[in-house]
Amino acid sequence: MAPRIEPSADVATDVEVGDGSSVWHLAQVREGARLGRDCVVGRGAYIGTGVRLGDSCKIQNYALVYDPAVLGDGVFVGPAAVLTNDQYPRAMNPDGSAKSAAEWTAVGVTVDSGASIGARAVCVAPVRIGAWSMVAAGAVVTRDVPAHALVVGVPARQVGWVGFAGARLREEGDLLVCPLTGQTFQTADDTIREVTP
């Protein structure tokens, strides 16, 4: 199915938009960006220059994904969430002169496949959000998030684990169990791995 781009969206001519993807009203997708298949870019969302989205990503209304962010397949970015790109943000130099685009280096946020970033969360680059992890609404992420971790707060801290369905895992002895799917996991290094009962 051909991509759907609303007439009020501002999509640069060289953007790659995969089959089945939708770019909704007033969204902006900048030069050189790539959206995979079956992506949704919500109303008023911003996708920066050269940003890469895998297949089946959902960028909700008014989310801001600044370059050079890279998102894997199936990433969810909640409404009004922000993925930053400037480690040392300043509008002017110490001598009072205006800071130009040539005077800083963009650093990105990497979001691995299946991860979710809640509404109004902020990911401060450079950080990596691990696969299938969950960043709670309103959290401020300032360091890497392990795969399957559940992080909350300002600054974000890990409070548990989530499974593939996104639900917080319950502890049952040495195992972690998903209340939605029944899948079981064990901790392994700084993440978890699925085990068969």
C-alpha positions as CSV (number, residue, x, y, z in Angstrom):
1,M,0.0,0.0,0.0
2,A,1.3,3.4,-0.9
3,P,2.3,5.8,1.8
4,R,-0.3,8.4,3.0
5,I,1.0,12.0,3.4
6,E,-1.5,14.6,4.5
7,P,-1.4,17.8,2.4
8,S,-0.6,20.0,5.5
9,A,2.4,17.9,6.4
10,D,5.8,19.3,5.4
11,V,7.9,16.4,4.0
12,A,11.1,17.1,2.2
13,T,11.3,15.9,-1.4
14,D,14.2,13.4,-0.7
15,V,12.6,11.7,2.3
16,E,12.1,7.9,1.9
17,V,8.6,6.9,3.2
18,G,8.0,3.2,3.2
19,D,4.9,1.4,2.0
20,G,1.9,1.6,4.3
21,S,3.3,4.6,6.3
22,S,1.3,7.7,7.2
23,V,2.4,11.2,7.9
24,W,-0.4,13.2,9.5
25,H,-1.5,16.8,9.6
26,L,1.2,19.5,10.3
27,A,4.0,17.0,10.8
28,Q,7.4,17.9,9.5
29,V,9.9,15.4,8.1
30,R,13.2,16.9,7.2
31,E,15.7,16.3,4.4
32,G,17.3,12.8,4.2
33,A,15.1,11.2,6.7
34,R,14.0,7.6,6.2
35,L,10.7,6.1,7.4
36,G,10.4,2.3,7.1
37,R,7.2,0.4,6.2
38,D,4.0,0.8,8.2
39,C,5.2,3.8,10.3
40,V,2.9,6.5,11.7
41,V,4.0,10.0,12.2
42,G,1.4,11.9,14.2
43,R,0.0,15.4,14.0
44,G,2.6,18.1,14.6
45,A,5.4,15.6,15.1
46,Y,9.0,16.5,14.0
47,I,11.4,14.1,12.4
48,G,14.9,15.7,11.9
49,T,17.3,15.7,9.1
50,G,18.6,12.2,8.3
51,V,16.7,10.5,11.1
52,R,16.2,6.8,10.5
53,L,13.0,4.9,11.5
54,G,12.7,1.2,11.2
55,D,9.5,-0.6,10.2
56,S,6.3,-0.2,12.2
57,C,7.4,2.8,14.3
58,K,4.8,5.0,15.9
59,I,5.7,8.7,16.5
60,Q,2.8,10.2,18.3
61,N,1.4,13.7,18.1
62,Y,3.8,16.5,18.8
63,A,6.8,14.2,19.5
64,L,10.2,15.7,18.5
65,V,12.8,13.4,17.1
66,Y,16.0,15.3,16.4
67,D,18.8,14.2,14.2
68,P,20.9,12.0,14.2
69,A,18.4,9.7,16.0
70,V,18.1,6.1,14.9
71,L,15.1,4.0,15.8
72,G,14.8,0.3,15.3
73,D,11.7,-1.6,14.2
74,G,8.5,-1.3,16.3
75,V,9.6,1.7,18.4
76,F,6.9,3.8,20.1
77,V,7.5,7.4,20.9
78,G,4.6,8.9,22.9
79,P,2.9,12.2,22.6
80,A,5.1,15.3,23.1
81,A,8.2,13.1,23.9
82,V,11.6,14.6,22.9
83,L,14.8,13.0,21.7
84,T,17.4,15.7,21.9
85,N,20.7,16.1,20.0
86,D,22.8,18.8,21.7
87,Q,25.0,17.9,24.6
88,Y,26.0,21.5,25.4
89,P,23.0,23.7,24.2
90,R,23.8,27.4,23.9
91,A,22.4,30.2,21.7
92,M,25.6,32.2,21.9
93,N,29.3,31.8,22.5
94,P,31.1,32.9,25.7
95,D,32.2,36.1,23.8
96,G,28.6,37.0,23.1
97,S,28.5,36.2,19.4
98,A,25.7,34.1,18.0
99,K,26.4,30.4,17.9
100,S,26.2,29.0,14.4
101,A,25.2,25.6,13.3
102,A,28.9,24.9,12.4
103,E,29.9,25.4,16.0
104,W,28.4,22.3,17.4
105,T,28.2,18.6,16.7
106,A,24.8,16.8,16.8
107,V,24.7,13.7,18.9
108,G,21.8,11.3,18.7
109,V,19.5,9.0,20.7
110,T,19.5,5.4,19.6
111,V,16.3,3.4,20.3
112,D,16.5,-0.3,19.8
113,S,13.7,-2.4,18.4
114,G,10.5,-2.8,20.4
115,A,11.2,0.0,22.9
116,S,8.6,2.4,24.1
117,I,9.1,6.0,25.2
118,G,6.1,7.5,27.2
119,A,4.3,10.7,26.7
120,R,6.4,13.9,27.5
121,A,9.5,11.8,28.3
122,V,12.8,13.4,27.4
123,C,15.8,11.4,26.2
124,V,19.0,13.5,26.5
125,A,21.5,12.6,23.9
126,P,23.7,10.7,23.6
127,V,21.9,7.7,25.1
128,R,20.8,4.3,24.0
129,I,17.3,2.9,24.8
130,G,17.6,-0.9,24.9
131,A,15.3,-3.2,23.0
132,W,11.8,-3.8,24.4
133,S,12.5,-1.4,27.3
134,M,9.9,1.0,28.6
135,V,10.6,4.7,29.5
136,A,7.7,5.9,31.7
137,A,5.7,9.0,30.8
138,G,7.5,12.2,32.0
139,A,10.8,10.5,32.6
140,V,14.1,12.2,31.8
141,V,16.6,9.7,30.5
142,T,20.3,10.8,31.0
143,R,22.0,7.4,30.7
144,D,21.7,4.2,28.7
145,V,18.7,2.0,29.4
146,P,19.2,-1.8,29.4
147,A,17.0,-4.0,27.2
148,H,13.7,-4.8,28.8
149,A,14.3,-2.3,31.7
150,L,11.4,-0.2,33.1
151,V,12.7,3.3,33.9
152,V,10.8,6.1,35.7
153,G,11.5,9.5,37.2
154,V,13.8,12.5,36.9
155,P,16.4,11.5,36.3
156,A,15.2,8.1,35.1
157,R,16.1,5.1,37.2
158,Q,15.3,1.5,36.7
159,V,12.4,0.1,38.9
160,G,11.8,-3.2,37.2
161,W,11.6,-5.2,34.0
162,V,9.0,-5.4,31.2
163,G,8.3,-8.3,28.7
164,F,7.6,-8.2,25.0
165,A,4.0,-7.2,25.6
166,G,5.1,-4.1,27.6
167,A,3.7,-5.2,31.0
168,R,5.8,-5.1,34.2
169,L,7.1,-8.5,35.0
170,R,6.1,-10.2,38.3
171,E,8.7,-11.9,40.5
172,E,8.0,-15.6,41.1
173,G,11.0,-17.1,42.9
174,D,14.0,-16.8,40.7
175,L,11.8,-16.1,37.6
176,L,10.1,-13.1,36.2
177,V,6.7,-13.7,34.6
178,C,4.7,-11.6,32.2
179,P,1.1,-11.2,33.5
180,L,-0.2,-10.8,29.9
181,T,1.5,-13.6,28.0
182,G,2.8,-16.0,30.7
183,Q,6.3,-15.8,29.3
184,T,9.1,-16.4,31.8
185,F,12.4,-14.7,32.1
186,Q,15.6,-14.7,34.2
187,T,18.0,-11.9,34.8
188,A,21.2,-12.2,32.8
189,D,24.0,-9.6,33.2
190,D,22.3,-6.2,32.9
191,T,19.2,-7.5,31.2
192,I,16.8,-10.5,31.1
193,R,16.4,-13.5,28.8
194,E,13.4,-15.6,28.1
195,V,13.4,-19.1,29.5
196,T,11.2,-22.1,28.7
197,P,9.5,-23.7,31.7
